[in-house]
């Protein structure tokens, strides 16, 4: 964090279109979040998130797993970027890889993820489809800190989304996205203001 500005430095990791990244970036631009996004890192050189970042004037880095001999080397390359950019908070926005244990340890309590279901229900990459298949009447969104497990970290915030009788994966996902664009910037704002604490594996708003 810059003592002069009082703003934290955020790095966003994204693999896809980057809609959540853009929602966060616009909240930062409007100064709704006391932060600056110092870099967007993608493992996918074709990710549209990279184009969004360029349009918003945000530095980009592409780090492809195939360019490294193993996953540990890949994670260390990302950690090197995070250190160089003096990052306070790592934000996963459609990042389609599990964060390695070394990175989780180095940024414990400082990595956030968003998941399109009400965790601990329906973790993994098909949360929307799994919820529909199960027949739930309410799904939603979860923002959580990242730990070594798959979508198992402490829950920061959740918002419920009603499942309609005629919903398919696309229609439900669209409404879940709307909730994501509200809840993720708010969770990041609370972190940036120093208002999130973890006690006994649970997140409290201070």
ZAMARTOR-300870 format. One line per field, with one value per residue: x, y, z of N, C-alpha, C in turn; residue number from 1; residue in one letter. Coordinates in Angstrom, 3 decimals, always signed. Layout:
BEGIN
n_c1	(X:...)
n_c2	(Y:...)
n_c3	(Z:...)
ca_c1	(X:...)
ca_c2	(Y:...)
ca_c3	(Z:...)
c_c1	(X:...)
c_c2	(Y:...)
c_c3	(Z:...)
seq	(NUM:...)
type	(A:...)
//
This chain:
BEGIN
n_c1	(+0.838:+0.491:+1.695:+1.367:-0.866:-2.779:-3.972:-4.517:-2.593:-3.665:-3.625:-4.994:-5.996:-6.859:-8.566:-10.349:-13.090:-13.266:-15.246:-15.918:-13.504:-13.536:-15.756:-14.768:-12.559:-13.805:-15.137:-12.940:-11.923:-13.911:-13.402:-14.703:-13.543:-10.765:-8.128:-5.673:-5.432:-2.748:-1.746:-2.859:-2.887:-2.686:-3.171:-3.798:-3.217:-5.134:-7.196:-9.970:-10.010:-7.517:-7.628:-9.587:-8.190:-6.088:-7.569:-8.448:-6.166:-4.471:-1.712:-0.568:+0.233:+1.229:+1.331:+2.023:+1.289:+2.436:+4.916:+6.675:+8.617:+7.339:+4.493:+5.152:+7.236:+5.870:+4.006:+5.825:+6.819:+4.603:+4.408:+6.745:+6.099:+4.035:+5.420:+7.178:+5.379:+4.478:+2.168:-0.814:-3.245:-4.550:-6.686:-8.874:-10.422:-12.333:-10.231:-8.827:-7.371:-6.193:-4.833:-1.477:+0.087:+2.337:+2.021:-0.446:+0.296:+2.152:+0.537:-1.466:-4.735:-4.943:-5.809:-8.487:-11.479:-14.227:-17.266:-19.778:-22.042:-23.691:-21.512:-20.840:-21.967:-21.906:-19.129:-16.249:-15.762:-18.206:-20.396:-22.911:-24.253:-24.281:-25.882:-28.343:-28.863:-29.185:-31.515:-32.042:-33.787:-32.843:-29.917:-26.745:-24.101:-20.748:-18.184:-14.913:-12.033:-9.020:-7.849:-5.883:-7.588:-10.308:-12.337:-12.826:-12.146:-12.398:-15.562:-16.432:-18.550:-21.944:-24.550:-27.890:-29.551:-32.510:-33.711:-35.338:-38.223:-37.964:-35.297:-32.160:-28.692:-27.423:-29.221:-29.486:-26.842:-26.410:-27.957:-26.680:-24.202:-24.872:-25.245:-22.668:-21.213:-21.972:-21.349:-18.638:-16.885:-17.682:-16.811:-14.068:-13.683:-14.179:-11.998:-9.892:-10.304:-9.500:-11.275:-11.889:-11.611:-10.182:-11.215:-10.944:-11.387:-13.493:-14.878:-15.029:-16.689:-15.270)
n_c2	(-1.194:+2.197:+4.675:+7.332:+7.676:+6.048:+3.929:+0.537:-1.880:-3.790:-6.923:-8.571:-11.786:-13.445:-15.532:-15.484:-13.758:-11.475:-9.915:-9.558:-8.513:-6.056:-4.801:-4.453:-2.826:-0.528:+0.302:+0.939:+3.014:+4.900:+5.554:+4.196:+2.151:+2.173:+1.844:+0.690:-0.891:-2.621:-4.464:-6.786:-10.193:-12.906:-16.333:-17.015:-16.142:-15.344:-14.285:-12.186:-10.449:-9.248:-7.396:-5.706:-4.673:-3.267:-1.290:+0.070:+1.129:-0.386:-2.216:-5.242:-8.732:-11.780:-15.064:-18.137:-21.487:-23.520:-22.622:-23.283:-25.592:-26.945:-26.804:-25.486:-23.765:-22.101:-20.844:-19.503:-17.649:-16.002:-15.071:-13.571:-11.416:-10.299:-9.486:-7.619:-5.669:-4.822:-5.898:-5.894:-7.228:-10.070:-10.751:-13.063:-13.471:-15.174:-16.915:-19.759:-21.751:-23.714:-22.131:-22.403:-24.042:-22.686:-20.045:-19.498:-19.640:-17.551:-15.334:-15.480:-14.988:-12.876:-13.315:-13.335:-14.874:-15.397:-17.198:-18.899:-19.871:-20.811:-21.373:-23.778:-25.389:-26.913:-26.597:-26.004:-26.031:-26.060:-24.861:-23.535:-25.184:-27.574:-26.863:-26.399:-28.964:-30.362:-29.273:-27.044:-24.330:-21.908:-20.261:-18.657:-16.337:-16.396:-14.764:-15.397:-15.949:-17.429:-20.689:-23.708:-25.579:-26.576:-24.092:-23.721:-21.840:-19.241:-17.664:-14.532:-12.919:-13.329:-13.628:-14.281:-15.817:-16.248:-19.230:-19.679:-21.350:-21.838:-21.570:-21.947:-22.916:-20.670:-18.458:-18.404:-18.033:-15.489:-13.843:-14.381:-13.273:-10.555:-10.211:-10.799:-8.596:-6.677:-7.643:-8.391:-6.071:-4.736:-6.440:-6.272:-3.586:-3.506:-4.994:-3.327:-1.156:-2.125:-3.644:-6.321:-9.245:-12.392:-14.929:-17.900:-19.285:-17.970:-15.118:-11.817:-8.692:-5.718)
n_c3	(+0.000:-0.792:+1.254:+0.873:-0.813:+0.363:-0.843:-1.838:-3.708:-6.400:-8.042:-10.800:-11.770:-14.654:-17.013:-19.085:-20.539:-18.920:-17.633:-14.919:-14.044:-15.423:-14.206:-11.631:-12.198:-13.158:-10.863:-9.308:-10.848:-10.517:-7.972:-5.986:-4.700:-2.631:-4.168:-6.576:-9.704:-10.540:-12.316:-14.787:-15.019:-17.194:-18.057:-20.537:-23.729:-25.530:-24.132:-23.674:-21.633:-21.558:-23.639:-22.623:-20.440:-21.683:-22.982:-20.756:-19.825:-18.208:-17.070:-18.581:-18.327:-19.759:-18.790:-19.556:-18.778:-20.261:-20.867:-18.900:-16.912:-14.877:-12.614:-10.272:-10.986:-12.713:-10.951:-9.355:-11.147:-11.462:-8.836:-8.736:-10.398:-8.882:-6.603:-7.755:-8.482:-6.087:-4.796:-2.913:-2.769:-4.334:-6.934:-8.195:-11.221:-12.988:-13.373:-14.525:-13.205:-10.464:-7.639:-6.766:-3.888:-2.805:-3.637:-2.439:+0.260:+0.433:+0.015:+1.898:+3.062:+1.410:-1.129:-3.276:-4.517:-6.795:-6.952:-8.815:-7.199:-4.145:-1.953:+0.675:-1.330:-4.536:-5.617:-7.783:-11.419:-12.709:-11.425:-11.867:-13.745:-12.270:-10.103:-11.366:-12.373:-10.027:-9.143:-7.525:-5.921:-5.276:-6.084:-6.390:-5.528:-4.378:-2.664:-1.712:+0.404:-0.782:-0.204:+0.222:-0.864:-3.148:-3.820:-1.072:+0.806:+3.436:+3.628:+2.349:+1.390:+0.286:-2.163:-2.847:-5.629:-7.279:-8.753:-11.741:-13.131:-15.870:-16.356:-18.000:-18.264:-19.373:-18.995:-16.198:-15.475:-16.512:-14.800:-12.428:-12.999:-12.909:-10.172:-9.340:-10.287:-8.525:-5.935:-5.822:-6.228:-3.891:-1.811:-2.227:-1.713:+1.067:+1.976:+1.112:+2.713:+5.093:+6.598:+6.854:+8.693:+9.697:+11.707:+13.392:+11.013:+9.897:+8.270:+9.368:+9.275:+10.043)
ca_c1	(+0.000:+1.201:+1.349:+0.987:-2.219:-3.707:-4.626:-3.830:-2.274:-4.374:-3.347:-6.110:-5.664:-8.041:-8.310:-11.391:-13.603:-12.886:-16.339:-15.760:-12.351:-13.935:-16.624:-13.875:-11.749:-14.647:-15.357:-11.692:-11.841:-14.855:-12.906:-15.554:-12.609:-9.481:-7.133:-5.288:-5.105:-1.404:-1.457:-3.734:-2.087:-3.504:-2.506:-4.350:-2.913:-6.315:-8.241:-10.482:-9.672:-6.322:-8.079:-10.260:-7.166:-5.411:-8.511:-8.542:-4.846:-3.902:-0.607:-0.900:+1.301:+0.768:+2.205:+1.417:+1.813:+3.238:+6.251:+7.450:+8.856:+6.368:+3.548:+5.811:+7.964:+4.843:+3.506:+6.895:+6.881:+3.517:+4.795:+7.758:+5.372:+3.302:+6.398:+7.667:+4.318:+4.139:+0.734:-1.416:-4.386:-4.670:-8.101:-9.113:-11.645:-12.401:-8.916:-9.229:-6.390:-6.043:-3.650:-0.551:+0.234:+3.358:+1.400:-1.464:+0.979:+2.785:-0.494:-2.555:-5.654:-4.852:-6.249:-9.945:-12.079:-15.687:-17.773:-21.194:-22.932:-23.631:-20.623:-20.033:-22.643:-21.536:-17.807:-15.704:-15.916:-19.548:-21.325:-24.249:-24.843:-24.512:-27.036:-29.548:-29.083:-29.660:-32.889:-32.198:-34.672:-32.048:-28.473:-26.203:-22.707:-19.919:-16.811:-14.213:-10.582:-8.527:-6.922:-5.293:-8.617:-11.099:-13.479:-13.055:-11.652:-13.380:-16.547:-16.466:-19.893:-22.781:-25.822:-28.748:-30.205:-33.602:-33.713:-36.664:-38.609:-37.521:-33.872:-31.109:-27.407:-27.109:-30.069:-29.133:-25.509:-26.520:-28.436:-25.610:-23.200:-25.329:-24.941:-21.212:-20.702:-22.265:-20.795:-17.172:-16.283:-17.962:-15.904:-12.729:-13.691:-14.041:-10.603:-9.045:-10.507:-9.014:-12.444:-12.114:-10.748:-10.460:-11.094:-11.483:-11.807:-14.655:-14.593:-15.862:-16.574:-14.890)
ca_c2	(+0.000:+3.473:+5.488:+8.658:+7.684:+5.268:+2.958:-0.733:-2.328:-5.016:-7.663:-9.423:-12.942:-13.774:-16.437:-15.399:-12.509:-10.379:-9.013:-9.203:-7.615:-4.704:-4.239:-4.024:-1.713:+0.668:+0.744:+1.585:+4.267:+5.838:+5.720:+3.484:+1.283:+2.865:+0.913:+0.801:-2.175:-2.381:-5.398:-7.917:-11.341:-13.962:-17.533:-17.251:-14.985:-14.972:-13.816:-10.850:-9.604:-8.483:-6.247:-4.781:-4.004:-2.283:-0.189:+0.809:+1.652:-1.202:-3.065:-6.658:-9.732:-13.122:-16.100:-19.405:-22.655:-24.341:-22.058:-23.638:-27.030:-27.516:-25.840:-24.691:-22.704:-21.182:-20.047:-18.609:-16.549:-15.091:-14.432:-12.564:-10.237:-9.720:-8.783:-6.447:-4.658:-4.504:-6.199:-6.138:-8.134:-10.794:-10.965:-14.019:-13.104:-16.118:-17.540:-21.157:-22.662:-23.694:-21.405:-23.334:-23.880:-21.697:-18.740:-19.347:-19.369:-16.229:-14.292:-16.002:-13.938:-11.747:-13.767:-13.464:-15.513:-15.360:-18.486:-18.746:-20.734:-20.526:-22.346:-24.872:-26.162:-26.831:-26.053:-26.454:-25.193:-26.159:-24.576:-23.194:-26.390:-28.553:-26.406:-26.654:-30.411:-30.798:-28.791:-26.062:-23.198:-20.698:-20.377:-17.369:-15.958:-16.367:-14.248:-16.049:-15.999:-18.675:-21.521:-24.763:-26.444:-26.129:-23.275:-24.067:-20.793:-18.506:-16.896:-13.102:-12.392:-14.121:-13.038:-15.312:-15.576:-17.203:-20.030:-19.695:-22.659:-22.002:-21.244:-22.855:-22.468:-19.327:-17.447:-18.319:-17.446:-14.050:-13.173:-14.522:-12.260:-9.256:-10.205:-10.774:-7.247:-5.891:-8.161:-8.491:-4.773:-4.396:-7.227:-5.704:-2.302:-3.788:-5.381:-2.151:-0.281:-2.815:-3.996:-7.754:-10.014:-13.831:-15.514:-19.251:-19.709:-17.198:-13.720:-10.825:-7.309:-4.919)
ca_c3	(+0.000:-0.806:+2.420:+0.408:-1.375:+1.166:-1.712:-1.978:-5.063:-6.748:-9.269:-11.204:-12.589:-15.454:-18.139:-20.100:-21.107:-18.035:-17.258:-13.504:-13.988:-15.856:-13.175:-10.549:-12.692:-13.233:-9.483:-8.909:-11.603:-9.892:-6.607:-5.031:-4.003:-2.458:-4.694:-7.974:-10.329:-11.077:-13.400:-15.078:-15.453:-17.797:-18.540:-21.872:-24.569:-26.304:-23.218:-23.979:-20.472:-21.906:-24.431:-21.698:-19.643:-22.542:-23.165:-19.495:-19.475:-17.142:-17.505:-18.736:-18.454:-20.111:-18.244:-19.967:-18.077:-21.178:-20.970:-17.703:-16.800:-13.950:-12.063:-9.248:-11.677:-13.213:-9.828:-8.906:-12.110:-11.098:-7.577:-9.042:-10.894:-7.752:-5.767:-8.490:-8.515:-4.699:-4.736:-1.594:-2.895:-5.603:-7.229:-9.266:-11.943:-14.088:-13.529:-14.640:-12.627:-9.017:-7.181:-6.141:-2.439:-2.465:-3.833:-1.385:+1.522:+0.361:+0.043:+2.736:+3.476:+0.475:-2.444:-3.334:-5.689:-6.843:-7.429:-9.171:-6.416:-2.711:-1.313:+0.116:-2.363:-5.947:-5.941:-9.059:-12.615:-13.300:-10.337:-12.360:-14.324:-11.199:-9.322:-12.159:-12.439:-8.712:-8.998:-6.451:-6.190:-5.039:-6.239:-6.002:-5.724:-3.176:-2.690:-0.608:+0.380:-1.364:+0.560:-0.591:-1.423:-4.291:-3.376:+0.334:+1.693:+4.232:+2.861:+2.633:+1.125:-0.609:-2.585:-3.409:-6.914:-7.446:-9.976:-12.355:-13.662:-17.250:-16.468:-18.453:-17.727:-19.845:-18.360:-14.782:-15.386:-16.768:-13.588:-11.448:-13.345:-12.396:-8.737:-9.199:-10.520:-7.317:-4.685:-5.838:-5.886:-2.490:-0.971:-2.395:-0.989:+2.495:+2.197:+0.908:+3.860:+6.287:+7.402:+6.871:+9.573:+9.703:+13.038:+13.443:+9.688:+9.461:+7.973:+10.044:+8.809:+11.209)
c_c1	(+0.876:+0.746:+0.848:-0.463:-3.238:-4.454:-3.811:-3.572:-2.911:-3.801:-4.549:-5.570:-6.920:-7.645:-9.259:-11.782:-13.331:-14.004:-16.267:-14.584:-12.762:-14.844:-15.792:-13.078:-12.559:-14.959:-14.112:-11.577:-12.749:-14.481:-13.879:-14.718:-11.293:-8.316:-6.725:-5.017:-3.787:-1.051:-2.589:-2.851:-3.024:-2.628:-2.896:-4.105:-4.092:-7.437:-8.683:-10.236:-8.455:-6.688:-8.788:-9.227:-6.442:-6.293:-8.607:-7.195:-4.165:-2.838:-1.052:+0.354:+0.645:+1.795:+1.533:+2.099:+2.741:+4.668:+7.169:+7.560:+7.881:+5.512:+4.203:+6.568:+7.013:+4.345:+4.564:+7.071:+5.792:+3.862:+5.846:+7.115:+4.666:+4.237:+6.894:+6.657:+3.835:+2.652:+0.293:-2.520:-4.390:-6.141:-8.220:-10.454:-11.754:-11.045:-9.117:-8.164:-6.458:-4.766:-2.756:-0.307:+1.262:+2.812:+0.339:-0.806:+1.554:+1.767:-1.711:-3.424:-5.635:-5.124:-7.759:-10.366:-13.590:-16.176:-19.280:-22.116:-22.793:-22.805:-21.034:-20.745:-22.048:-20.215:-17.364:-16.120:-17.313:-20.629:-22.740:-24.949:-25.173:-25.730:-28.339:-29.878:-29.636:-31.094:-33.093:-33.131:-33.967:-30.581:-27.869:-24.731:-21.996:-18.575:-16.101:-12.711:-10.151:-7.615:-6.434:-6.333:-9.311:-12.351:-13.843:-12.654:-12.756:-14.263:-16.547:-17.879:-20.625:-24.029:-26.640:-29.354:-31.262:-33.485:-35.141:-36.932:-38.066:-36.042:-33.097:-29.791:-27.094:-27.919:-29.744:-27.771:-25.563:-26.979:-27.401:-24.511:-23.600:-25.032:-23.436:-20.671:-21.006:-21.393:-19.260:-16.506:-16.510:-17.037:-14.483:-12.629:-13.491:-12.613:-9.701:-9.144:-10.052:-10.122:-12.777:-11.108:-11.146:-10.181:-11.725:-12.007:-13.027:-14.269:-15.583:-15.610:-16.362:-15.507)
c_c2	(+1.249:+4.324:+6.855:+8.694:+6.971:+4.229:+1.672:-1.025:-3.693:-5.597:-8.548:-10.550:-13.378:-14.657:-16.214:-13.997:-11.291:-9.426:-8.617:-8.260:-6.197:-4.046:-3.711:-2.794:-0.424:+1.206:+1.447:+2.953:+5.334:+6.153:+5.171:+2.529:+2.035:+1.970:+1.340:-0.606:-1.983:-3.331:-6.400:-9.020:-12.396:-15.128:-17.835:-16.033:-14.507:-14.405:-12.391:-9.895:-8.743:-7.242:-5.226:-3.989:-2.934:-1.070:+0.689:+1.361:+0.903:-2.131:-4.524:-7.503:-11.065:-14.122:-17.440:-20.577:-23.472:-23.824:-22.429:-25.148:-27.714:-26.399:-24.937:-23.521:-21.646:-20.258:-19.065:-17.431:-15.529:-14.352:-13.352:-11.277:-9.539:-8.936:-7.510:-5.310:-4.274:-4.712:-6.514:-7.181:-8.742:-11.147:-11.924:-13.693:-13.992:-16.721:-19.045:-22.147:-22.583:-22.940:-22.378:-23.028:-22.823:-20.277:-18.473:-18.973:-17.945:-15.102:-14.750:-14.854:-12.730:-12.179:-13.981:-14.166:-15.321:-16.642:-18.372:-19.770:-20.323:-21.617:-22.577:-25.738:-25.879:-26.103:-26.526:-25.581:-25.219:-25.879:-24.295:-24.440:-27.421:-28.169:-26.666:-28.141:-30.950:-30.349:-27.786:-24.948:-21.874:-21.048:-19.040:-17.228:-15.959:-15.720:-14.841:-15.839:-17.378:-19.385:-22.645:-25.667:-25.851:-25.425:-23.556:-22.963:-20.047:-17.596:-15.442:-12.552:-13.336:-13.327:-14.125:-14.856:-16.659:-17.924:-20.095:-21.054:-22.901:-21.674:-22.362:-22.278:-21.039:-18.260:-17.289:-17.664:-15.937:-13.297:-13.275:-13.499:-10.888:-9.127:-10.116:-9.354:-6.308:-6.339:-8.176:-7.144:-4.379:-5.156:-6.665:-4.365:-2.524:-4.192:-4.156:-1.176:-0.925:-3.317:-5.484:-8.441:-11.487:-14.370:-16.894:-19.717:-18.985:-15.737:-12.822:-9.461:-6.428:-3.532)
c_c3	(+0.000:+0.371:+1.994:-0.062:-0.506:+0.361:-1.769:-3.459:-5.313:-8.034:-9.549:-12.067:-13.325:-16.624:-19.303:-20.501:-20.226:-17.643:-15.785:-13.313:-14.359:-14.823:-12.004:-10.971:-12.753:-11.837:-8.945:-9.571:-11.001:-8.454:-5.564:-4.186:-3.860:-2.866:-6.096:-8.484:-11.048:-12.217:-13.541:-15.647:-16.020:-18.216:-19.978:-22.759:-25.406:-25.425:-23.564:-22.815:-20.769:-22.706:-23.549:-20.900:-20.458:-22.738:-21.922:-19.033:-18.353:-17.725:-17.573:-18.803:-18.817:-19.604:-18.531:-19.267:-18.976:-21.327:-19.816:-17.567:-15.844:-13.354:-11.017:-9.880:-12.209:-12.094:-9.335:-9.861:-11.810:-9.808:-7.801:-9.550:-9.749:-6.840:-6.456:-8.484:-7.113:-4.427:-3.310:-1.653:-4.291:-5.803:-8.408:-9.922:-13.178:-14.406:-13.442:-14.191:-11.105:-8.661:-6.418:-4.671:-2.040:-2.591:-2.767:-0.061:+1.534:+0.490:+0.843:+3.255:+2.563:-0.971:-2.379:-4.617:-5.632:-7.502:-7.678:-8.516:-4.962:-2.039:+0.138:-0.919:-3.735:-6.207:-7.324:-10.227:-13.227:-12.253:-10.792:-12.896:-13.246:-10.360:-10.058:-12.204:-11.124:-8.455:-7.885:-6.882:-5.995:-5.259:-5.820:-6.273:-4.378:-3.486:-1.484:-0.729:-0.126:-0.377:-0.353:-1.257:-2.634:-3.780:-1.918:+1.311:+2.414:+3.382:+3.317:+2.483:+0.183:-0.978:-3.268:-4.736:-7.100:-8.786:-10.498:-12.998:-15.069:-17.444:-17.152:-17.939:-18.141:-19.126:-16.880:-14.612:-15.609:-15.530:-12.466:-11.724:-12.796:-10.906:-8.508:-9.314:-9.361:-6.141:-4.670:-5.543:-4.430:-1.543:-1.038:-1.667:+0.507:+2.837:+2.135:+2.079:+5.164:+7.187:+7.398:+7.776:+9.523:+11.085:+13.040:+12.105:+9.164:+9.277:+8.706:+9.422:+10.027:+11.148)
seq	(1:2:3:4:5:6:7:8:9:10:11:12:13:14:15:16:17:18:19:20:21:22:23:24:25:26:27:28:29:30:31:32:33:34:35:36:37:38:39:40:41:42:43:44:45:46:47:48:49:50:51:52:53:54:55:56:57:58:59:60:61:62:63:64:65:66:67:68:69:70:71:72:73:74:75:76:77:78:79:80:81:82:83:84:85:86:87:88:89:90:91:92:93:94:95:96:97:98:99:100:101:102:103:104:105:106:107:108:109:110:111:112:113:114:115:116:117:118:119:120:121:122:123:124:125:126:127:128:129:130:131:132:133:134:135:136:137:138:139:140:141:142:143:144:145:146:147:148:149:150:151:152:153:154:155:156:157:158:159:160:161:162:163:164:165:166:167:168:169:170:171:172:173:174:175:176:177:178:179:180:181:182:183:184:185:186:187:188:189:190:191:192:193:194:195:196:197:198:199:200:201:202:203:204:205:206)
type	(X:X:X:X:X:X:X:X:X:X:X:X:X:X:X:X:X:X:X:X:X:X:X:X:X:X:X:X:X:X:X:X:X:X:X:X:X:X:X:X:X:X:X:X:X:X:X:X:X:X:X:X:X:X:X:X:X:X:X:X:X:X:X:X:X:X:X:X:X:X:X:X:X:X:X:X:X:X:X:X:X:X:X:X:X:X:X:X:X:X:X:X:X:X:X:X:X:X:X:X:X:X:X:X:X:X:X:X:X:X:X:X:X:X:X:X:X:X:X:X:X:X:X:X:X:X:X:X:X:X:X:X:X:X:X:X:X:X:X:X:X:X:X:X:X:X:X:X:X:X:X:X:X:X:X:X:X:X:X:X:X:X:X:X:X:X:X:X:X:X:X:X:X:X:X:X:X:X:X:X:X:X:X:X:X:X:X:X:X:X:X:X:X:X:X:X:X:X:X:X:X:X:X:X:X:X)
//
